[in-house]
Amino acid sequence: MADGTTHFSRRNLLFAGGAVAAGLTAGGLSWALGAGAGEPDEQDDAGPVAAGPTAGAFDMRTGAQLLAPTPLFNATGPQSFAFDDTNGQVYVLQTVEGGIRLDGEEDPLDSGDRKTSGDMCLTRLSSSGKTLGHMYLRGFGHGISCGVEPTGPRTYIWVEGRADAKSGYGRTVVRVPFKDGSVLDSSDESVRHFDPVPGSTDVSPALDLPGGRVLVSHEEDGVHRFSVYGTADFLDGRFDAAQTLKAGVQVKQEEWFQGCALYGDHVYVLTGGPYTGKNGDNPRKSGGNTYVSAIDVRTGKAQGRHHVTVAADLVYREPEGIAVSMAGGRPALCIGFSVKTQDRRELALYRFTA
């Protein structure tokens, strides 16, 4: 989310372009992929990836609205979302809005303090966009990606934890039950922290429920990586990654990392930023700079990069979150947009079919 805060992390250092990108490639920052059983290959120049109609397994010409602009429990913009297809629900993460005093706090905090502290609000929505509940996650992170795991009477949320005190981004992975109306602290003794890559930063998880896998996005030694684990192994504390992909996708100036998803043989990466003024780098007339890129987890090679032009008429259109829905047994790659209204941000979802 564009909030004017500078974090020296992969989100702007590797995606925002500018002087950093100009020093690496002529056309912007380009990532090269490597893959292996827990150890990434040496980084090399993957070269430009031609745009096409597909990204991985999904046809990017099939874009259709899944959820009209919908308010969340807080007025801030969405950061990421994930589906509970079993119960027909969507869970959405956002940073806590300013001026709220939560349990155990003496005074309300402003939005800047909330972001730095890693305080998030989680909204549960019906498939039609009705708010069904919420909870606050204090000190967890920024919410770049997340996962939802329905298990009978309980629904578990996979998010980042132990937010870095300087950036507000998480350093571990946690799995906590959703409890409507509650306030949960990352430091609470009930929260189990998984640390698959000790010392890594900007950690965020996503789930591939059909494949029984966990995707962890993280920065290690200044390099953005994706690691893939079997869910059972991950929960048992066995952190031998089935694949580790070094770096990622080709991007242009002012494309920010906005989330990732795992399905089948591909990691899907969402990049982009909000519209700028007509003289800026991303004016509305350009169709925006939202891109979806696919990476083959078996080979580490790019498998399509597509310019997403759906919802071009939105006055404010910032890509925020990517996830796969299996509703009806048919996979759909879904992209979220943060939409501005007069007094709040809302979430709009669009789907692309296989």
C-alpha positions as CSV (number, residue, x, y, z in Angstrom):
1,M,0.0,0.0,0.0
2,A,1.3,3.4,-0.9
3,D,1.6,5.2,2.5
4,G,4.7,7.3,2.0
5,T,6.7,5.3,4.5
6,T,10.2,4.2,3.4
7,H,11.1,0.6,4.4
8,F,14.5,-0.6,3.1
9,S,13.1,-4.0,2.2
10,R,12.3,-5.9,-1.0
11,R,9.1,-4.0,-1.4
12,N,10.8,-0.8,-2.6
13,L,14.4,-1.8,-2.9
14,L,13.7,-4.6,-5.4
15,F,10.5,-3.3,-6.9
16,A,10.3,0.4,-6.9
17,G,13.0,0.8,-9.5
18,G,14.6,4.2,-9.7
19,A,18.3,4.4,-9.1
20,V,18.5,0.8,-7.9
21,A,16.9,-0.6,-11.0
22,A,18.8,1.7,-13.3
23,G,22.0,0.4,-12.0
24,L,21.0,-3.2,-12.8
25,T,19.2,-3.3,-16.1
26,A,18.4,-0.8,-18.9
27,G,14.6,-1.4,-18.7
28,G,14.1,-1.7,-15.0
29,L,14.9,-4.3,-12.4
30,S,15.0,-7.9,-13.7
31,W,15.0,-10.9,-11.4
32,A,16.5,-14.2,-12.5
33,L,15.2,-17.4,-11.1
34,G,16.9,-20.4,-9.6
35,A,15.4,-23.5,-8.2
36,G,16.5,-26.6,-6.2
37,A,15.8,-28.8,-3.3
38,G,16.2,-26.3,-0.6
39,E,19.2,-24.6,-2.3
40,P,18.8,-21.9,-5.0
41,D,20.8,-21.9,-8.1
42,E,23.3,-19.2,-8.8
43,Q,21.5,-16.0,-10.1
44,D,21.7,-15.4,-13.8
45,D,20.0,-13.0,-16.3
46,A,16.7,-14.6,-17.3
47,G,16.2,-11.9,-19.9
48,P,12.9,-10.2,-20.9
49,V,9.7,-12.3,-20.7
50,A,7.3,-11.8,-23.5
51,A,3.8,-10.8,-22.6
52,G,1.1,-13.4,-23.5
53,P,-2.5,-14.4,-22.8
54,T,-1.6,-16.8,-20.0
55,A,0.3,-16.6,-16.8
56,G,1.1,-20.2,-15.7
57,A,-2.1,-22.1,-15.8
58,F,-4.5,-19.2,-16.1
59,D,-5.9,-17.3,-19.1
60,M,-5.5,-13.6,-18.3
61,R,-8.1,-12.7,-21.0
62,T,-10.9,-14.1,-18.8
63,G,-11.0,-11.3,-16.2
64,A,-14.4,-10.9,-14.5
65,Q,-15.5,-9.1,-11.3
66,L,-15.9,-11.5,-8.4
67,L,-16.6,-8.9,-5.7
68,A,-17.7,-5.3,-6.2
69,P,-15.9,-2.7,-4.1
70,T,-16.7,-3.7,-0.5
71,P,-15.9,-2.0,2.8
72,L,-13.8,-3.9,5.4
73,F,-14.1,-3.6,9.2
74,N,-11.5,-0.9,9.3
75,A,-11.3,2.1,6.9
76,T,-7.8,1.3,5.8
77,G,-7.0,-0.4,2.5
78,P,-6.7,-4.2,2.0
79,Q,-3.3,-5.7,2.0
80,S,-4.1,-9.4,1.1
81,F,-6.9,-11.9,1.1
82,A,-7.4,-15.7,1.1
83,F,-10.4,-17.9,0.5
84,D,-12.3,-20.4,2.6
85,D,-14.0,-22.2,-0.3
86,T,-15.5,-24.8,2.1
87,N,-17.7,-22.1,3.7
88,G,-17.9,-19.6,0.9
89,Q,-16.0,-16.9,2.7
90,V,-13.1,-14.5,2.1
91,Y,-10.6,-13.3,4.8
92,V,-8.9,-9.9,4.3
93,L,-6.0,-8.4,6.1
94,Q,-5.5,-4.6,6.5
95,T,-3.4,-2.4,8.8
96,V,-5.3,-1.0,11.8
97,E,-6.7,2.4,11.2
98,G,-5.6,5.4,13.3
99,G,-7.6,6.6,16.3
100,I,-8.6,3.2,17.6
101,R,-7.8,2.1,21.2
102,L,-7.7,-1.7,21.5
103,D,-7.8,-3.8,24.7
104,G,-4.9,-3.1,27.0
105,E,-4.0,0.2,25.4
106,E,-4.1,3.4,27.4
107,D,-4.6,5.7,24.4
108,P,-5.6,5.5,20.7
109,L,-2.7,5.1,18.3
110,D,-2.2,6.8,15.0
111,S,-2.0,4.9,11.7
112,G,1.8,5.4,11.4
113,D,2.3,3.7,14.8
114,R,0.0,0.9,13.8
115,K,2.0,0.2,10.6
116,T,5.3,0.3,12.3
117,S,4.0,-2.0,15.1
118,G,2.6,-4.5,12.7
119,D,-1.0,-4.2,13.9
120,M,-3.5,-5.7,11.5
121,C,-7.3,-6.1,11.3
122,L,-8.7,-9.3,9.8
123,T,-12.2,-9.1,8.3
124,R,-14.3,-12.2,7.4
125,L,-16.6,-11.6,4.5
126,S,-19.3,-13.7,2.8
127,S,-19.0,-14.4,-0.9
128,S,-21.3,-11.5,-1.5
129,G,-19.2,-9.1,0.6
130,K,-21.2,-9.0,3.9
131,T,-19.0,-8.6,7.0
132,L,-19.3,-11.8,9.1
133,G,-16.7,-11.0,11.7
134,H,-13.3,-9.6,12.5
135,M,-10.3,-9.9,14.8
136,Y,-7.2,-7.8,15.5
137,L,-3.7,-9.2,15.2
138,R,-1.3,-6.9,17.2
139,G,2.4,-7.0,16.4
140,F,2.2,-9.5,13.6
141,G,3.2,-7.7,10.4
142,H,2.0,-5.9,7.3
143,G,-0.1,-8.7,5.6
144,I,1.5,-9.0,2.2
145,S,0.0,-12.5,1.8
146,C,-1.9,-14.9,4.0
147,G,-3.6,-18.3,4.0
148,V,-6.9,-19.7,5.3
149,E,-7.2,-23.3,6.5
150,P,-10.7,-24.5,7.3
151,T,-10.7,-27.6,9.6
152,G,-14.2,-28.5,10.7
153,P,-15.4,-26.2,13.5
154,R,-12.3,-24.0,13.4
155,T,-10.7,-21.9,10.7
156,Y,-7.0,-21.3,11.0
157,I,-5.3,-18.2,9.6
158,W,-1.7,-18.3,8.3
159,V,0.0,-14.9,8.7
160,E,3.4,-13.4,9.4
161,G,4.4,-12.8,13.0
162,R,6.9,-11.0,15.3
163,A,6.9,-7.8,13.3
164,D,10.2,-6.0,13.0
165,A,10.2,-2.9,15.2
166,K,11.5,-0.7,12.4
167,S,9.7,-1.8,9.3
168,G,6.5,-3.4,10.7
169,Y,7.0,-6.5,8.5
170,G,6.9,-10.0,9.9
171,R,9.8,-12.3,10.6
172,T,8.1,-15.6,11.3
173,V,5.1,-17.6,10.1
174,V,2.2,-18.3,12.5
175,R,-1.1,-20.3,12.3
176,V,-3.8,-19.1,14.6
177,P,-7.5,-19.8,14.9
178,F,-9.9,-17.1,13.9
179,K,-11.9,-15.8,16.8
180,D,-14.5,-13.1,16.1
181,G,-14.1,-9.9,18.1
182,S,-10.8,-10.9,19.7
183,V,-7.5,-9.1,20.0
184,L,-4.5,-11.4,19.7
185,D,-0.8,-10.4,20.4
186,S,2.0,-11.9,18.4
187,S,3.8,-12.3,21.7
188,D,1.0,-14.2,23.3
189,E,2.1,-17.6,24.7
190,S,-0.7,-19.3,22.7
191,V,0.9,-18.2,19.4
192,R,3.3,-20.7,17.9
193,H,6.0,-19.2,15.6
194,F,7.5,-21.1,12.7
195,D,10.9,-19.9,11.7
196,P,11.8,-21.8,8.5
197,V,14.7,-19.5,7.5
198,P,16.2,-18.0,10.7
199,G,17.3,-14.4,10.3
200,S,15.1,-13.8,7.3
201,T,12.9,-10.7,7.1
202,D,9.8,-9.5,5.3
203,V,8.3,-13.0,5.8
204,S,4.8,-13.8,4.6
205,P,3.0,-17.1,3.9
206,A,0.5,-18.4,1.4
207,L,-1.2,-21.8,1.2
208,D,-1.8,-24.3,-1.6
209,L,-4.5,-26.4,0.0
210,P,-5.1,-28.7,-2.9
211,G,-1.4,-29.5,-3.1
212,G,-0.8,-29.6,0.7
213,R,1.9,-27.0,0.5
214,V,3.1,-23.8,2.2
215,L,4.7,-21.0,0.3
216,V,6.9,-18.6,2.2
217,S,8.0,-15.3,0.8
218,H,11.1,-13.9,2.6
219,E,14.2,-11.8,2.2
220,E,17.5,-13.5,3.1
221,D,20.8,-11.7,2.9
222,G,19.2,-8.9,0.9
223,V,17.7,-11.3,-1.7
224,H,14.0,-12.0,-2.1
225,R,13.2,-15.7,-2.2
226,F,10.2,-18.0,-2.3
227,S,10.4,-21.4,-0.5
228,V,7.9,-24.2,-0.8
229,Y,7.3,-26.7,2.0
230,G,4.9,-29.7,2.5
231,T,2.3,-28.5,5.1
232,A,2.7,-31.6,7.3
233,D,6.4,-31.2,7.4
234,F,6.1,-27.5,8.1
235,L,3.8,-28.0,11.0
236,D,6.2,-30.6,12.5
237,G,9.0,-28.2,12.3
238,R,10.8,-29.9,9.4
239,F,12.0,-27.0,7.3
240,D,13.7,-28.7,4.4
241,A,12.2,-26.8,1.4
242,A,11.0,-28.8,-1.5
243,Q,11.9,-25.8,-3.7
244,T,13.6,-22.5,-3.1
245,L,13.4,-19.9,-5.8
246,K,16.0,-17.1,-5.8
247,A,14.7,-13.7,-6.9
248,G,11.6,-13.5,-9.1
249,V,10.3,-11.6,-12.0
250,Q,11.0,-8.8,-14.4
251,V,9.5,-5.5,-13.3
252,K,9.4,-1.9,-14.3
253,Q,9.8,1.3,-12.3
254,E,7.3,1.8,-9.5
255,E,6.0,-1.8,-9.6
256,W,5.8,-2.9,-5.9
257,F,5.5,-6.4,-4.7
258,Q,1.9,-6.9,-3.8
259,G,1.6,-10.6,-3.0
260,C,2.1,-14.1,-4.1
261,A,0.2,-17.4,-4.5
262,L,1.0,-21.0,-5.1
263,Y,-1.0,-23.4,-7.3
264,G,0.1,-26.5,-9.3
265,D,3.5,-26.0,-10.8
266,H,3.6,-22.2,-10.4
267,V,4.2,-19.4,-8.0
268,Y,2.1,-16.3,-9.0
269,V,3.5,-12.9,-8.3
270,L,1.5,-9.7,-8.2
271,T,3.3,-6.3,-8.8
272,G,2.1,-2.8,-9.4
273,G,1.1,0.5,-7.8
274,P,-1.7,3.0,-7.7
275,Y,-2.5,5.4,-10.5
276,T,-0.5,8.6,-10.5
277,G,-1.4,12.0,-11.9
278,K,-1.3,12.4,-15.7
279,N,2.3,13.5,-15.6
280,G,3.4,10.7,-13.3
281,D,4.9,7.2,-14.0
282,N,1.6,5.4,-13.9
283,P,-1.3,7.6,-15.2
284,R,-4.8,6.2,-15.6
285,K,-4.7,6.4,-19.4
286,S,-1.8,3.9,-19.4
287,G,-4.1,1.2,-18.1
288,G,-2.1,0.9,-14.9
289,N,1.1,-1.0,-14.1
290,T,-0.5,-4.1,-12.5
291,Y,1.2,-7.3,-13.7
292,V,0.8,-11.0,-12.8
293,S,3.9,-13.2,-13.4
294,A,4.2,-16.9,-13.1
295,I,7.3,-18.9,-12.1
296,D,7.6,-22.6,-12.6
297,V,8.6,-24.1,-9.2
298,R,10.2,-27.1,-10.9
299,T,12.6,-25.2,-13.1
300,G,12.6,-21.7,-11.7
301,K,11.9,-20.3,-15.1
302,A,9.4,-17.5,-15.8
303,Q,6.2,-18.7,-17.4
304,G,4.4,-15.6,-18.5
305,R,4.0,-12.0,-17.4
306,H,0.7,-10.4,-18.1
307,H,-0.5,-6.8,-17.9
308,V,-3.7,-6.8,-16.0
309,T,-6.1,-4.2,-17.4
310,V,-9.4,-5.2,-15.8
311,A,-11.2,-2.5,-13.8
312,A,-9.4,0.3,-15.6
313,D,-12.3,2.7,-14.9
314,L,-11.7,2.7,-11.1
315,V,-10.8,6.2,-10.0
316,Y,-8.2,4.7,-7.6
317,R,-6.8,1.2,-8.4
318,E,-4.0,-0.3,-6.4
319,P,-3.3,-4.0,-6.7
320,E,-3.4,-5.6,-3.2
321,G,-3.2,-9.3,-2.9
322,I,-3.4,-12.4,-5.0
323,A,-4.9,-15.8,-4.2
324,V,-6.4,-18.9,-5.8
325,S,-10.1,-19.9,-5.3
326,M,-11.2,-23.5,-5.7
327,A,-15.0,-22.7,-5.5
328,G,-17.0,-25.3,-7.3
329,G,-13.9,-27.3,-7.9
330,R,-12.7,-25.0,-10.6
331,P,-9.5,-23.0,-9.9
332,A,-9.5,-19.3,-10.4
333,L,-6.6,-16.9,-9.9
334,C,-8.0,-13.8,-8.1
335,I,-6.5,-10.3,-7.8
336,G,-7.5,-7.7,-5.3
337,F,-7.6,-3.9,-5.8
338,S,-7.8,-1.2,-3.1
339,V,-10.4,1.3,-4.1
340,K,-10.8,4.7,-2.6
341,T,-14.2,6.1,-1.5
342,Q,-14.8,9.4,0.2
343,D,-13.8,8.3,3.7
344,R,-12.3,4.8,3.4
345,R,-10.7,2.2,1.2
346,E,-12.6,-0.8,-0.1
347,L,-11.7,-4.2,-1.7
348,A,-12.6,-5.2,-5.2
349,L,-11.9,-8.8,-6.5
350,Y,-11.4,-10.0,-10.0
351,R,-11.0,-13.6,-11.2
352,F,-9.2,-15.3,-14.1
353,T,-10.0,-18.9,-15.0
354,A,-7.7,-21.8,-16.0
